[in-house]
Every structure is written in structure tokens, then in C-alpha cells.
Amino acid sequence: MELLPEVEVWYGLPAIRAALTKSLKTQGLSQKEIAAKLGIAESAVSQYLSGKRGKSSLTAPFLKEVDSSAGRIAQGTPGVVATETMRLVGLLRNSRAICDIHRQHTKGLPTNCDQCFE
């Protein structure tokens, strides 16, 4: 079984980046601009937008937080990407939405698994 930090890195961060990418796209940024803002390759942006990367379902309240973060990232304040990404990872962990993401990617994980938080 993966440790909580592994689940966050393998599944949580890609889900967050995919959601941020989609939100920035809806705000009118080009793939090149999104790549520059997030510090990722344009090919990664393309994969996030097409659903080939970062495939996880996120709740509507969490996506609202992503949209808020994307708005701050679009403004381009230095260091905001790291700050907002860490904020979103913290929300995934504190709301235990990371457990839902883990279940989406790990077959046989019990629906009431609470191992990471014991």
C-alpha cells in the first residue's frame, strides 16, 4: 500500500495540475502561457487538457478552490504557483479527498480505508 505522500505525488499533484490547466484555459490563456505560468512543458499542458494525464475526478467544491488558485496564478505573482499548489494539496489531505483519488487508482482499496490518517 502506498504512503500518503506517495499518493499525493502520484495522483494528487497530477489531478491538481490538470484542473489548474483546464481552469487557466477557460480563463483564455494559451497552452504556451499555461506552460510558462505552471513551469511545465507544453506537451504536459496538452496531455492535461486531453485527459491523458492527471485523470482523477474532483469534487465541485474543490474545483471552485482550483479556480480561485488559477485566478491568482494567472495574475503572475512570483511564487504563487508553489503557494497555491501546496494550498490545494493541503485541502486534498485535510478534506480527505485524497482518499477518493486513491480509490480511483487502486483496485481493492476498501471504501472505509483510513490507514493514512490513523
Rosetta constraint file for C-alpha pairs under 8 A:
AtomPair CA 2 CA 6 HARMONIC 6.00 0.50
AtomPair CA 2 CA 7 HARMONIC 6.35 0.50
AtomPair CA 3 CA 7 HARMONIC 6.38 0.50
AtomPair CA 3 CA 116 HARMONIC 6.93 0.50
AtomPair CA 4 CA 8 HARMONIC 6.23 0.50
AtomPair CA 4 CA 116 HARMONIC 5.78 0.50
AtomPair CA 5 CA 9 HARMONIC 6.21 0.50
AtomPair CA 6 CA 10 HARMONIC 5.90 0.50
AtomPair CA 7 CA 11 HARMONIC 5.54 0.50
AtomPair CA 7 CA 12 HARMONIC 6.47 0.50
AtomPair CA 7 CA 98 HARMONIC 7.56 0.50
AtomPair CA 7 CA 102 HARMONIC 6.47 0.50
AtomPair CA 8 CA 12 HARMONIC 4.28 0.50
AtomPair CA 8 CA 13 HARMONIC 5.98 0.50
AtomPair CA 8 CA 89 HARMONIC 7.28 0.50
AtomPair CA 8 CA 98 HARMONIC 7.05 0.50
AtomPair CA 9 CA 13 HARMONIC 5.36 0.50
AtomPair CA 9 CA 14 HARMONIC 7.49 0.50
AtomPair CA 10 CA 14 HARMONIC 6.93 0.50
AtomPair CA 11 CA 15 HARMONIC 6.18 0.50
AtomPair CA 11 CA 54 HARMONIC 6.97 0.50
AtomPair CA 11 CA 56 HARMONIC 7.58 0.50
AtomPair CA 11 CA 101 HARMONIC 6.84 0.50
AtomPair CA 11 CA 102 HARMONIC 7.14 0.50
AtomPair CA 11 CA 105 HARMONIC 7.84 0.50
AtomPair CA 12 CA 16 HARMONIC 6.17 0.50
AtomPair CA 12 CA 89 HARMONIC 7.04 0.50
AtomPair CA 12 CA 92 HARMONIC 7.57 0.50
AtomPair CA 12 CA 98 HARMONIC 6.59 0.50
AtomPair CA 12 CA 101 HARMONIC 7.02 0.50
AtomPair CA 13 CA 17 HARMONIC 6.04 0.50
AtomPair CA 13 CA 54 HARMONIC 7.86 0.50
AtomPair CA 13 CA 85 HARMONIC 7.98 0.50
AtomPair CA 13 CA 89 HARMONIC 7.20 0.50
AtomPair CA 14 CA 18 HARMONIC 5.99 0.50
AtomPair CA 14 CA 53 HARMONIC 6.95 0.50
AtomPair CA 14 CA 54 HARMONIC 4.29 0.50
AtomPair CA 14 CA 55 HARMONIC 7.67 0.50
AtomPair CA 15 CA 19 HARMONIC 6.16 0.50
AtomPair CA 15 CA 54 HARMONIC 4.39 0.50
AtomPair CA 15 CA 55 HARMONIC 6.25 0.50
AtomPair CA 15 CA 56 HARMONIC 5.65 0.50
AtomPair CA 15 CA 57 HARMONIC 7.92 0.50
AtomPair CA 15 CA 58 HARMONIC 7.87 0.50
AtomPair CA 16 CA 20 HARMONIC 6.05 0.50
AtomPair CA 16 CA 54 HARMONIC 7.58 0.50
AtomPair CA 16 CA 66 HARMONIC 7.57 0.50
AtomPair CA 16 CA 85 HARMONIC 7.45 0.50
AtomPair CA 16 CA 88 HARMONIC 7.29 0.50
AtomPair CA 16 CA 89 HARMONIC 7.83 0.50
AtomPair CA 17 CA 21 HARMONIC 5.94 0.50
AtomPair CA 17 CA 48 HARMONIC 7.51 0.50
AtomPair CA 17 CA 54 HARMONIC 7.15 0.50
AtomPair CA 18 CA 22 HARMONIC 6.23 0.50
AtomPair CA 18 CA 45 HARMONIC 7.81 0.50
AtomPair CA 18 CA 48 HARMONIC 4.77 0.50
AtomPair CA 18 CA 49 HARMONIC 6.87 0.50
AtomPair CA 18 CA 51 HARMONIC 7.96 0.50
AtomPair CA 18 CA 53 HARMONIC 7.20 0.50
AtomPair CA 18 CA 54 HARMONIC 5.39 0.50
AtomPair CA 18 CA 55 HARMONIC 7.78 0.50
AtomPair CA 19 CA 23 HARMONIC 6.10 0.50
AtomPair CA 19 CA 63 HARMONIC 7.19 0.50
AtomPair CA 19 CA 66 HARMONIC 6.71 0.50
AtomPair CA 20 CA 24 HARMONIC 6.02 0.50
AtomPair CA 20 CA 66 HARMONIC 6.06 0.50
AtomPair CA 20 CA 67 HARMONIC 7.15 0.50
AtomPair CA 20 CA 69 HARMONIC 7.70 0.50
AtomPair CA 20 CA 70 HARMONIC 5.79 0.50
AtomPair CA 21 CA 25 HARMONIC 6.13 0.50
AtomPair CA 21 CA 34 HARMONIC 6.61 0.50
AtomPair CA 21 CA 45 HARMONIC 6.54 0.50
AtomPair CA 21 CA 48 HARMONIC 6.76 0.50
AtomPair CA 21 CA 49 HARMONIC 6.86 0.50
AtomPair CA 22 CA 26 HARMONIC 6.30 0.50
AtomPair CA 22 CA 48 HARMONIC 7.59 0.50
AtomPair CA 22 CA 49 HARMONIC 6.10 0.50
AtomPair CA 23 CA 27 HARMONIC 6.40 0.50
AtomPair CA 23 CA 66 HARMONIC 7.40 0.50
AtomPair CA 23 CA 67 HARMONIC 5.85 0.50
AtomPair CA 23 CA 70 HARMONIC 6.27 0.50
AtomPair CA 24 CA 28 HARMONIC 6.69 0.50
AtomPair CA 24 CA 29 HARMONIC 5.85 0.50
AtomPair CA 24 CA 34 HARMONIC 6.66 0.50
AtomPair CA 24 CA 70 HARMONIC 5.87 0.50
AtomPair CA 24 CA 71 HARMONIC 7.59 0.50
AtomPair CA 24 CA 74 HARMONIC 7.03 0.50
AtomPair CA 25 CA 29 HARMONIC 5.09 0.50
AtomPair CA 25 CA 30 HARMONIC 6.54 0.50
AtomPair CA 25 CA 31 HARMONIC 7.38 0.50
AtomPair CA 25 CA 34 HARMONIC 7.44 0.50
AtomPair CA 29 CA 33 HARMONIC 5.84 0.50
AtomPair CA 29 CA 34 HARMONIC 6.19 0.50
AtomPair CA 30 CA 34 HARMONIC 6.15 0.50
AtomPair CA 31 CA 35 HARMONIC 6.09 0.50
AtomPair CA 31 CA 42 HARMONIC 6.22 0.50
AtomPair CA 31 CA 45 HARMONIC 6.23 0.50
AtomPair CA 31 CA 46 HARMONIC 7.17 0.50
AtomPair CA 32 CA 36 HARMONIC 6.28 0.50
AtomPair CA 32 CA 42 HARMONIC 5.92 0.50
AtomPair CA 33 CA 37 HARMONIC 6.11 0.50
AtomPair CA 34 CA 38 HARMONIC 6.05 0.50
AtomPair CA 34 CA 42 HARMONIC 7.88 0.50
AtomPair CA 34 CA 45 HARMONIC 7.15 0.50
AtomPair CA 35 CA 39 HARMONIC 5.63 0.50
AtomPair CA 35 CA 40 HARMONIC 4.91 0.50
AtomPair CA 35 CA 41 HARMONIC 5.58 0.50
AtomPair CA 35 CA 42 HARMONIC 5.25 0.50
AtomPair CA 35 CA 44 HARMONIC 7.87 0.50
AtomPair CA 35 CA 45 HARMONIC 6.23 0.50
AtomPair CA 36 CA 40 HARMONIC 6.70 0.50
AtomPair CA 36 CA 41 HARMONIC 7.94 0.50
AtomPair CA 37 CA 73 HARMONIC 6.96 0.50
AtomPair CA 37 CA 74 HARMONIC 7.23 0.50
AtomPair CA 37 CA 76 HARMONIC 7.11 0.50
AtomPair CA 37 CA 81 HARMONIC 7.64 0.50
AtomPair CA 38 CA 81 HARMONIC 6.42 0.50
AtomPair CA 40 CA 44 HARMONIC 6.52 0.50
AtomPair CA 40 CA 45 HARMONIC 7.31 0.50
AtomPair CA 41 CA 45 HARMONIC 6.62 0.50
AtomPair CA 42 CA 46 HARMONIC 6.30 0.50
AtomPair CA 43 CA 47 HARMONIC 6.25 0.50
AtomPair CA 44 CA 48 HARMONIC 6.12 0.50
AtomPair CA 44 CA 53 HARMONIC 7.76 0.50
AtomPair CA 45 CA 49 HARMONIC 6.15 0.50
AtomPair CA 46 CA 50 HARMONIC 6.12 0.50
AtomPair CA 47 CA 51 HARMONIC 6.05 0.50
AtomPair CA 47 CA 52 HARMONIC 5.01 0.50
AtomPair CA 47 CA 53 HARMONIC 5.36 0.50
AtomPair CA 48 CA 52 HARMONIC 6.16 0.50
AtomPair CA 48 CA 53 HARMONIC 4.98 0.50
AtomPair CA 48 CA 54 HARMONIC 6.16 0.50
AtomPair CA 51 CA 55 HARMONIC 6.09 0.50
AtomPair CA 56 CA 101 HARMONIC 6.15 0.50
AtomPair CA 56 CA 104 HARMONIC 6.96 0.50
AtomPair CA 57 CA 101 HARMONIC 7.11 0.50
AtomPair CA 58 CA 62 HARMONIC 6.44 0.50
AtomPair CA 58 CA 63 HARMONIC 6.60 0.50
AtomPair CA 58 CA 97 HARMONIC 7.89 0.50
AtomPair CA 58 CA 101 HARMONIC 7.82 0.50
AtomPair CA 59 CA 63 HARMONIC 6.22 0.50
AtomPair CA 60 CA 64 HARMONIC 6.22 0.50
AtomPair CA 61 CA 65 HARMONIC 6.61 0.50
AtomPair CA 62 CA 66 HARMONIC 6.34 0.50
AtomPair CA 62 CA 91 HARMONIC 7.95 0.50
AtomPair CA 63 CA 67 HARMONIC 6.20 0.50
AtomPair CA 64 CA 68 HARMONIC 6.43 0.50
AtomPair CA 65 CA 69 HARMONIC 6.26 0.50
AtomPair CA 65 CA 88 HARMONIC 7.57 0.50
AtomPair CA 66 CA 70 HARMONIC 6.00 0.50
AtomPair CA 66 CA 88 HARMONIC 7.28 0.50
AtomPair CA 67 CA 71 HARMONIC 6.19 0.50
AtomPair CA 68 CA 72 HARMONIC 6.60 0.50
AtomPair CA 69 CA 73 HARMONIC 6.16 0.50
AtomPair CA 69 CA 84 HARMONIC 5.75 0.50
AtomPair CA 70 CA 74 HARMONIC 5.96 0.50
AtomPair CA 71 CA 75 HARMONIC 6.56 0.50
AtomPair CA 72 CA 76 HARMONIC 6.98 0.50
AtomPair CA 72 CA 77 HARMONIC 7.37 0.50
AtomPair CA 72 CA 80 HARMONIC 7.11 0.50
AtomPair CA 73 CA 77 HARMONIC 6.85 0.50
AtomPair CA 73 CA 80 HARMONIC 6.00 0.50
AtomPair CA 73 CA 81 HARMONIC 6.00 0.50
AtomPair CA 73 CA 84 HARMONIC 7.86 0.50
AtomPair CA 76 CA 80 HARMONIC 7.24 0.50
AtomPair CA 79 CA 83 HARMONIC 6.45 0.50
AtomPair CA 80 CA 84 HARMONIC 5.87 0.50
AtomPair CA 81 CA 85 HARMONIC 5.91 0.50
AtomPair CA 82 CA 86 HARMONIC 6.08 0.50
AtomPair CA 83 CA 87 HARMONIC 6.16 0.50
AtomPair CA 84 CA 88 HARMONIC 6.15 0.50
AtomPair CA 85 CA 89 HARMONIC 6.18 0.50
AtomPair CA 86 CA 90 HARMONIC 6.08 0.50
AtomPair CA 87 CA 91 HARMONIC 6.29 0.50
AtomPair CA 88 CA 92 HARMONIC 6.22 0.50
AtomPair CA 89 CA 93 HARMONIC 6.24 0.50
AtomPair CA 90 CA 94 HARMONIC 5.91 0.50
AtomPair CA 91 CA 95 HARMONIC 5.77 0.50
AtomPair CA 91 CA 96 HARMONIC 7.97 0.50
AtomPair CA 91 CA 97 HARMONIC 7.95 0.50
AtomPair CA 92 CA 96 HARMONIC 5.83 0.50
AtomPair CA 92 CA 97 HARMONIC 4.97 0.50
AtomPair CA 92 CA 98 HARMONIC 5.12 0.50
AtomPair CA 93 CA 97 HARMONIC 6.46 0.50
AtomPair CA 93 CA 98 HARMONIC 5.63 0.50
AtomPair CA 96 CA 100 HARMONIC 7.42 0.50
AtomPair CA 97 CA 101 HARMONIC 6.52 0.50
AtomPair CA 98 CA 102 HARMONIC 6.07 0.50
AtomPair CA 99 CA 103 HARMONIC 6.18 0.50
AtomPair CA 99 CA 113 HARMONIC 7.81 0.50
AtomPair CA 100 CA 104 HARMONIC 6.33 0.50
AtomPair CA 101 CA 105 HARMONIC 6.66 0.50
AtomPair CA 102 CA 106 HARMONIC 5.99 0.50
AtomPair CA 103 CA 107 HARMONIC 6.89 0.50
AtomPair CA 103 CA 109 HARMONIC 5.90 0.50
AtomPair CA 103 CA 110 HARMONIC 7.91 0.50
AtomPair CA 103 CA 111 HARMONIC 7.54 0.50
AtomPair CA 109 CA 113 HARMONIC 6.95 0.50
AtomPair CA 114 CA 118 HARMONIC 6.47 0.50
